[in-house]
Amino acid sequence: MDIPTSLYEAARVDGAGNMRQFFSITLPMLKPITYLVVTLGTIWSFQVFDLVYTLTGGGAGACDNHTGSYHIQFGI
């Protein structure tokens, strides 16, 4: 999935600078894939939580912390 170059060309013709193109075209077009990556990352971190917690009992200082254990520990 690519961001169409025609969007950047149209923005350039309208006088948009690089920063405006980034915030008005690039970020909104990357929103769906960013959502997918964050969602899958969160799901996968919860899948490994039970293994890490069972093996270490939550011990070993902060060496075995991952996203899932932070969610459980801090209630986030």
Secondary structure, 3 states (H helix, E strand, C coil): CCCCHHHHHHHHHCCCCHHHHHHHHHHHHHHHHHHHHHHHHHHHHHHHHHHHHHHHCCCCCCCCCCHHHHHHHHCC
